[in-house]
Structures are given as C-alpha cells and as structure tokens.
Amino acid sequence: MFNFLIVRVLESNSFTLPNTIIYGDVELRPASVDSDKELTALKESADDHRLQFDKYTYAARICTIVSSETVLEALSIAADRFSTILDLSASKFHISNVDVSEIGFAKNLASGELHPVKRWGFNPSTSFVMSHGNIQRMDDINYILGLDCELSQRYLRALHWARHGRHENNSQLKILFNWFTLEALLKEGESDNISSNICFLMGFPNNKKRLEISEPFLASISDHPRYDFWKKQLIEDVDKIRIFRNNSAHSGFRIVDFSKPVLALYSQIMIYGTSRSLGAVRFALLNNVKTLVEFKENIANIFENTARANDIHGNIIYSLDQVLLNGNDSYL
C-alpha cells in the first residue's frame, strides 16, 4: 500500500479561496499554495486533457491523502471523499459550478513522485463515414423516424437515456440512465417488474416464454460451466438494481452510499442489459412489431433471432465473472 496525496483543481467557474479550509480528511486550499513542481504537474494534466490551464489559475484545489495500491484506485477513493464536501460547498455558492475539473495530480508521499492526472482507458472517438454516392440512401434511421407506433416511440425515448449513459463517468448516474432506458423500452405500468425481461434478452430466459425457444438453441446458450450460476444470480442482481434505482431516485442515496464492487457489477449488468434490449427492440421494429404487448408476445422468437451463444458466453458471462474476480469474489 502507498500513501498518495490527491489534488484536483475545481472547475474554472467554481470558487477561489484566500486560505486553506479543512473538513475532516479533505482539504480545500487556494491556488497560491501550489509548489513549482505541483504547478508543472497540473499544467501537464491540463495539456493532456486539452484544457487551457490559465482559466484555472485561481480556482481552489481540493485534496486528500489516500492509502491504496495504485494511482487509479487512489483517484477513485478520493473522488468519493470529495463528493460530500462538494455537495456541501455547492449549498453555499449557488451561482457557481462547484465540481472538480479533469486537472489534478497524485503524489506518492514516500518517493515524492508526482503523477499528473491524464486521460486513460477508452475515450469517445471520431467515426468516419464512407461515401456511397451523392444520393441519400434509405436507412434504419429513416425507417424508424417514419414509424408512428407505441414501440417506436418507446425506442426513441430509450435511445435518449442510452446516449446520456454511454459516456457518463459517474457510475451511479450511468446505472440510472441505463435503467431509465430499460424502463422506457419495457415497462408497461407502475407495477410492472421488468427484471425477468432484461435477463431474458441478456441470454438467460427464465419465464414461461422460455418454452417457446427451440431446444437446440437453449442447449447451445446454456452450454457453459457458469451459465446456471448467472441464470440464478442475474435475476437477483437485476432486482437489486431496481431497488438501487428507487433508493437513488426516491431516498436520495449517493454514489458514496454504495460499495465499489457493487457499482462495478451493476454497471456491467446494465451495459449488457441495455444494449441487448435495444438491439431486440430495433429488430422487432424492423420486422413490423408495433406495440410493447406484441413485442413481449414474440420475445422468444425475437430473442432467438438476435442472441448468439458466443456473445452470451464470451462477452456477457466472461465480463460479469471478471467483475467478480476483480472486486467481489464472495459470489464465486
């Protein structure tokens, strides 16, 4: 374990400070206390995120000391600590955008080494569309826009939330946006529990419609040593996500009220639940299904035409197992 000092610069339109303020294990300090080395690290971080550091010259810094194995883990722990202090600070500065910027650094307190916060992992990328001539072709977007039915309207509402969730960095919001996507797609009324339909479309059919799936296809998707485990576990976890949604929306639960392994698992489940459900509804729309009732009546046939055993085994089961191995092996 290493001790890291985590320093993040607040947004340029947040607030400045004349003196350092300490709140428990979190410190808010003025920009004037940055050392030359720290200033260099902050500028390097800003450059990597393509931000003009001059705009953040006077913004306050928020800091904490974290014990962890890696810099990324330390940054994640620090973000949770910062959240409560930022929430409280925002109640004082109503006209300001009280949030952290992308700029910051992690300092190893044993070696003194500074690690500027840089972009990591996958980031949105430009897509390049090839030319197919000057005459516009009729595509799926044109077709779906031309539809005027209940299922197409549900699909369009769901896409709105899916787009907002796709690149959301806050794991709690990402889970919620994806759940809103699934509610827009599949929920018929307040009392409708969509958990079984989500599991069905992810590759784990568990209601009476399962009997309408061909035996060879059922045999192919269930031919995996971890399939039965996830068939049972997934319905429990998806229902817990429903409760998570209610606790967040109705009881004001925050990201710090949930453990990281739980958030990681819920996020992974929602990514696959959302993408596979959207794909199934899109297939249904392209095959003249117009209502949610009709979609659910034909869910077995739609599932058999859109699901693939290799995807269920190599992507869904593999990814969910990896999440457990990385943070919550009590399931295994």
C-alpha positions as CSV (number, residue, x, y, z in Angstrom):
1,M,0.0,0.0,0.0
2,F,1.2,3.5,-0.8
3,N,0.1,6.9,0.6
4,F,-0.9,9.3,-2.1
5,L,-1.7,13.0,-1.9
6,I,-4.6,13.5,-4.4
7,V,-5.0,17.1,-5.6
8,R,-7.8,18.1,-8.0
9,V,-8.4,21.6,-9.4
10,L,-12.0,22.8,-9.2
11,E,-13.8,24.0,-12.3
12,S,-12.8,27.4,-13.5
13,N,-16.2,28.9,-12.6
14,S,-16.4,27.3,-9.1
15,F,-14.8,29.5,-6.4
16,T,-11.5,30.8,-5.1
17,L,-10.2,30.8,-1.5
18,P,-8.0,33.1,0.5
19,N,-7.0,30.4,3.0
20,T,-6.9,26.7,3.4
21,I,-10.0,25.1,4.9
22,I,-10.0,21.6,6.4
23,Y,-13.1,19.4,6.5
24,G,-12.2,16.0,8.2
25,D,-9.9,14.2,5.8
26,V,-10.5,16.6,2.9
27,E,-8.7,20.0,2.4
28,L,-9.7,22.9,0.3
29,R,-6.8,25.2,-0.4
30,P,-6.1,28.3,-2.6
31,A,-4.1,28.0,-5.8
32,S,-1.3,30.1,-4.3
33,V,0.0,27.2,-2.2
34,D,0.9,25.1,-5.3
35,S,4.7,24.5,-5.4
36,D,6.6,24.9,-8.7
37,K,6.7,21.1,-9.2
38,E,3.0,20.8,-8.5
39,L,2.2,23.6,-10.9
40,T,4.2,21.8,-13.6
41,A,2.2,18.6,-12.9
42,L,-1.1,20.5,-13.1
43,K,-0.2,22.1,-16.4
44,E,0.8,18.7,-17.8
45,S,-2.5,17.3,-16.7
46,A,-4.4,20.2,-18.3
47,D,-2.4,19.8,-21.6
48,D,-3.3,16.1,-21.7
49,H,-7.0,16.9,-21.3
50,R,-6.6,19.8,-23.9
51,L,-7.6,22.4,-21.4
52,Q,-6.2,25.9,-21.1
53,F,-4.7,26.0,-17.6
54,D,-4.7,29.8,-17.5
55,K,-8.5,29.6,-17.0
56,Y,-8.0,27.5,-13.8
57,T,-5.2,29.6,-12.3
58,Y,-7.3,30.9,-9.4
59,A,-9.7,28.0,-8.9
60,A,-9.5,26.3,-5.5
61,R,-7.8,22.9,-5.1
62,I,-9.4,20.0,-3.2
63,C,-7.1,17.5,-1.6
64,T,-6.9,14.3,0.5
65,I,-4.4,11.6,1.4
66,V,-5.3,8.1,0.4
67,S,-3.8,4.7,1.0
68,S,-4.0,2.4,-2.0
69,E,-2.1,0.1,-4.3
70,T,-2.4,2.2,-7.5
71,V,-2.8,5.7,-8.6
72,L,-6.1,5.0,-10.3
73,E,-7.6,3.4,-7.2
74,A,-6.4,6.4,-5.1
75,L,-8.1,8.8,-7.5
76,S,-11.3,6.8,-7.3
77,I,-11.3,6.7,-3.4
78,A,-10.5,10.5,-3.4
79,A,-13.4,11.2,-5.7
80,D,-15.8,9.6,-3.3
81,R,-14.4,11.7,-0.4
82,F,-14.6,14.9,-2.4
83,S,-18.3,14.3,-3.3
84,T,-19.7,15.1,0.1
85,I,-17.6,18.2,0.5
86,L,-18.5,19.5,-2.9
87,D,-22.2,18.9,-2.2
88,L,-22.0,20.9,1.0
89,S,-19.9,23.6,-0.7
90,A,-22.4,23.9,-3.5
91,S,-25.1,24.8,-1.0
92,K,-23.0,27.9,-0.1
93,F,-22.1,29.1,-3.6
94,H,-25.3,28.9,-5.5
95,I,-24.1,30.8,-8.6
96,S,-21.0,28.7,-9.1
97,N,-20.3,25.4,-10.8
98,V,-18.9,23.5,-7.8
99,D,-17.3,20.5,-9.2
100,V,-13.8,19.1,-9.9
101,S,-12.2,19.6,-13.3
102,E,-10.1,17.0,-15.1
103,I,-6.9,18.6,-13.9
104,G,-5.0,17.2,-11.0
105,F,-2.1,15.0,-9.7
106,A,-1.3,12.2,-7.4
107,K,1.8,12.5,-5.2
108,N,3.5,9.4,-3.8
109,L,4.3,10.6,-0.3
110,A,7.1,8.1,0.1
111,S,9.0,8.8,-3.1
112,G,7.8,12.3,-3.8
113,E,6.9,11.3,-7.3
114,L,4.1,13.3,-9.0
115,H,1.7,11.6,-11.3
116,P,-0.4,14.1,-13.4
117,V,-4.0,13.1,-13.9
118,K,-4.3,12.1,-17.6
119,R,-6.8,10.6,-19.8
120,W,-6.9,6.8,-19.5
121,G,-8.9,3.9,-20.8
122,F,-11.2,4.3,-23.8
123,N,-12.5,7.7,-24.9
124,P,-15.1,8.7,-27.5
125,S,-13.5,8.7,-30.9
126,T,-14.4,10.3,-34.3
127,S,-16.4,8.0,-36.6
128,F,-15.6,8.2,-40.3
129,V,-18.5,7.7,-42.8
130,M,-17.5,6.4,-46.2
131,S,-19.1,7.9,-49.3
132,H,-21.6,5.8,-51.2
133,G,-22.5,8.4,-53.8
134,N,-24.4,11.7,-53.7
135,I,-27.9,10.2,-53.5
136,Q,-29.0,9.7,-49.9
137,R,-30.0,6.1,-49.2
138,M,-33.0,5.0,-47.1
139,D,-31.5,3.6,-43.9
140,D,-32.7,2.3,-40.5
141,I,-32.9,5.9,-39.1
142,N,-35.2,7.0,-41.9
143,Y,-37.4,3.9,-41.4
144,I,-37.7,4.3,-37.7
145,L,-38.4,8.0,-37.9
146,G,-41.2,7.2,-40.3
147,L,-42.9,4.8,-37.9
148,D,-45.7,6.1,-35.7
149,C,-46.4,3.4,-33.2
150,E,-46.0,2.8,-29.5
151,L,-42.9,0.7,-29.7
152,S,-41.1,3.2,-32.0
153,Q,-41.8,6.0,-29.5
154,R,-40.6,3.9,-26.6
155,Y,-37.4,3.1,-28.6
156,L,-36.8,6.8,-29.3
157,R,-37.2,7.7,-25.6
158,A,-34.9,4.9,-24.6
159,L,-32.2,6.0,-27.0
160,H,-32.2,9.4,-25.4
161,W,-31.3,7.9,-22.0
162,A,-28.9,5.4,-23.5
163,R,-26.9,8.2,-25.2
164,H,-26.6,10.1,-22.0
165,G,-25.5,7.0,-20.1
166,R,-23.0,5.8,-22.7
167,H,-20.1,8.2,-21.8
168,E,-21.2,9.1,-18.2
169,N,-18.3,8.9,-15.9
170,N,-20.3,8.8,-12.6
171,S,-21.1,5.1,-12.2
172,Q,-24.3,5.8,-10.2
173,L,-25.7,8.1,-12.9
174,K,-24.6,5.6,-15.6
175,I,-26.5,2.8,-14.0
176,L,-29.6,5.1,-13.5
177,F,-29.6,6.3,-17.1
178,N,-29.3,2.7,-18.4
179,W,-32.2,1.7,-16.1
180,F,-34.3,4.6,-17.4
181,T,-33.5,3.3,-20.9
182,L,-34.9,-0.2,-20.0
183,E,-38.0,1.3,-18.3
184,A,-38.7,3.3,-21.4
185,L,-38.4,0.2,-23.5
186,L,-40.1,-2.5,-21.4
187,K,-42.2,-1.1,-18.6
188,E,-45.9,-1.2,-19.1
189,G,-47.1,0.4,-15.8
190,E,-46.0,1.2,-12.3
191,S,-46.5,-2.4,-11.1
192,D,-44.6,-4.0,-14.0
193,N,-41.4,-5.6,-12.9
194,I,-39.1,-5.7,-15.9
195,S,-36.3,-7.7,-14.3
196,S,-37.2,-11.1,-16.0
197,N,-37.4,-9.5,-19.4
198,I,-34.0,-7.9,-19.0
199,C,-32.5,-11.2,-18.0
200,F,-34.3,-12.9,-20.9
201,L,-32.8,-10.6,-23.5
202,M,-29.4,-10.9,-22.0
203,G,-29.4,-14.6,-22.7
204,F,-31.0,-16.1,-19.6
205,P,-34.7,-16.8,-20.3
206,N,-36.5,-17.7,-17.1
207,N,-40.2,-17.2,-17.6
208,K,-42.9,-19.2,-19.4
209,K,-41.8,-17.8,-22.8
210,R,-38.7,-19.9,-22.4
211,L,-40.8,-22.9,-23.5
212,E,-41.2,-21.3,-27.0
213,I,-37.5,-21.3,-27.7
214,S,-36.2,-24.2,-29.7
215,E,-34.4,-26.9,-27.7
216,P,-31.2,-26.8,-29.8
217,F,-30.9,-23.1,-29.2
218,L,-31.5,-23.4,-25.5
219,A,-28.9,-26.2,-25.4
220,S,-26.3,-24.0,-27.2
221,I,-26.7,-20.9,-24.9
222,S,-26.7,-23.0,-21.7
223,D,-23.6,-24.9,-22.7
224,H,-21.2,-23.1,-20.4
225,P,-20.0,-24.0,-16.9
226,R,-21.0,-20.7,-15.4
227,Y,-24.4,-20.4,-17.2
228,D,-26.5,-21.9,-14.4
229,F,-24.8,-19.7,-11.8
230,W,-25.6,-16.5,-13.7
231,K,-29.1,-17.6,-14.7
232,K,-29.9,-17.7,-11.0
233,Q,-27.7,-14.8,-9.8
234,L,-28.7,-12.3,-12.6
235,I,-32.4,-12.2,-11.7
236,E,-31.4,-11.4,-8.1
237,D,-28.9,-8.7,-9.1
238,V,-31.2,-7.1,-11.6
239,D,-33.9,-6.8,-9.0
240,K,-31.4,-5.3,-6.6
241,I,-30.6,-2.7,-9.4
242,R,-34.4,-1.9,-9.4
243,I,-34.1,-1.2,-5.6
244,F,-30.9,0.7,-6.2
245,R,-32.8,2.9,-8.7
246,N,-35.6,3.5,-6.2
247,N,-33.2,4.3,-3.4
248,S,-31.3,6.8,-5.6
249,A,-34.4,8.5,-7.1
250,H,-36.7,8.5,-4.0
251,S,-34.4,8.3,-1.0
252,G,-31.5,10.5,-2.3
253,F,-28.8,7.8,-2.0
254,R,-25.4,9.0,-3.3
255,I,-22.6,7.2,-5.0
256,V,-20.7,7.1,-1.7
257,D,-23.6,5.1,-0.2
258,F,-22.7,2.0,-2.3
259,S,-19.6,-0.1,-2.4
260,K,-17.3,0.0,-5.5
261,P,-17.7,-3.8,-6.2
262,V,-21.5,-3.4,-6.2
263,L,-21.4,-0.4,-8.5
264,A,-19.0,-2.2,-10.9
265,L,-21.2,-5.2,-11.1
266,Y,-24.4,-3.2,-11.5
267,S,-22.8,-1.1,-14.2
268,Q,-21.6,-4.1,-16.2
269,I,-25.1,-5.7,-16.0
270,M,-26.8,-2.5,-17.2
271,I,-24.4,-2.1,-20.1
272,Y,-25.3,-5.5,-21.5
273,G,-29.0,-5.3,-20.4
274,T,-29.4,-2.0,-22.2
275,S,-27.5,-2.9,-25.4
276,R,-29.2,-6.3,-25.9
277,S,-32.7,-4.9,-25.1
278,L,-32.2,-2.0,-27.5
279,G,-31.0,-4.5,-30.2
280,A,-34.0,-6.7,-29.7
281,V,-36.5,-3.8,-29.9
282,R,-34.7,-2.5,-33.0
283,F,-35.0,-5.9,-34.7
284,A,-38.7,-6.0,-33.7
285,L,-39.4,-2.6,-35.3
286,L,-37.7,-3.6,-38.5
287,N,-39.9,-6.6,-38.6
288,N,-43.2,-4.7,-38.2
289,V,-43.8,-5.2,-34.4
290,K,-45.7,-2.1,-33.3
291,T,-46.5,-2.4,-29.6
292,L,-44.8,-3.5,-26.4
293,V,-47.5,-6.1,-25.8
294,E,-46.8,-7.6,-29.3
295,F,-43.0,-7.4,-28.5
296,K,-43.4,-9.4,-25.3
297,E,-45.7,-11.9,-27.0
298,N,-43.0,-12.6,-29.6
299,I,-40.0,-12.2,-27.3
300,A,-38.9,-15.8,-27.7
301,N,-38.7,-15.6,-31.4
302,I,-37.1,-12.1,-31.3
303,F,-34.5,-13.4,-28.8
304,E,-33.7,-16.5,-30.9
305,N,-33.1,-14.2,-33.9
306,T,-30.9,-11.7,-32.1
307,A,-29.0,-13.6,-29.4
308,R,-25.8,-15.6,-30.1
309,A,-24.3,-18.2,-27.8
310,N,-20.8,-16.9,-28.5
311,D,-21.8,-13.4,-27.3
312,I,-23.5,-14.8,-24.1
313,H,-20.5,-16.9,-23.3
314,G,-17.6,-14.8,-24.5
315,N,-18.8,-11.4,-23.6
316,I,-21.6,-11.4,-21.0
317,I,-20.6,-14.3,-18.8
318,Y,-16.9,-13.6,-19.2
319,S,-17.3,-9.9,-18.3
320,L,-19.5,-10.5,-15.3
321,D,-17.1,-13.1,-14.0
322,Q,-14.2,-10.6,-14.4
323,V,-16.0,-8.0,-12.3
324,L,-16.5,-10.5,-9.5
325,L,-12.9,-11.6,-9.7
326,N,-11.6,-8.0,-9.5
327,G,-13.7,-6.9,-6.6
328,N,-16.3,-9.2,-5.2
329,D,-15.2,-12.8,-5.2
330,S,-17.7,-13.7,-2.4
331,Y,-20.1,-14.7,-5.3
332,L,-17.6,-17.3,-6.6
